[in-house]
Amino acid sequence: MYEAATPPGWPREVRPPGAPGWERSAVVWLYDLCPAEYRRYPLLSRHPVLLARLARQEAESSLHAARRGWSTARVDLRGQVEPQVVEELLGVYAKEGPRLAALTRSVQLVAEALAGVRWRPRL
């Protein structure tokens, strides 16, 4: 028997901890967040906590890049494209930033679960 409770932000692609095949679903999801080349290393499948570490670093790096891109776009792109195009790009960053922050949180939740941490809902 497994507990189906998952914390807010748990990725829908990953089965709840303790469910049959949950670690395999976590591995598949984590690999999808990493460069394809990471699939060449069986070590990462054998030790999903390591894969989670790499996926977390990838997500954090993407979030950092989006934040930096947002903060430097106007200056970096001045004279290269029209100002309204830069504003459109800032809109992309404005949508991607929260998505990437949520993704980073989801990866952290899966990493914690792979390390044995279990979430308990509070009443």
C-alpha positions, 0 to 999 in steps of 0.5 A: 500500500502506498500513500497517494498524497503529494505536495503542491508542485509535485509534477503530474508526470511522476507517480506518487512516492511509494506507488508501483513504478514511481521511481521509474516515472521519476527517472523518465521525467528527470531525464526529459529535463536534462540534455539527451547525452545524460542518458548515456550514463547508466549510473544515473538510472541506477542512482536516481538521486544523482540524476535529480541533482543534475536535473535540479542544476539544469533547471536552476541554470535555466531559471538563472539564465532567464532572469539574467536575460530579462534584466539585460535584454534592453541594453544587449539588444538596443539597436539590433531589433525594434523596441517593441520586439524587445518588449515582446521578448520581455513578455516571454521571459515574464512567462518563462520565469515563473514556469522555470521557478515552479519546475525547479521546485518540482525537481526539488520535491522529486529529489527529496522523495528519492532521498526518502523524504515523505510529505504529509498533508497537514489539516 
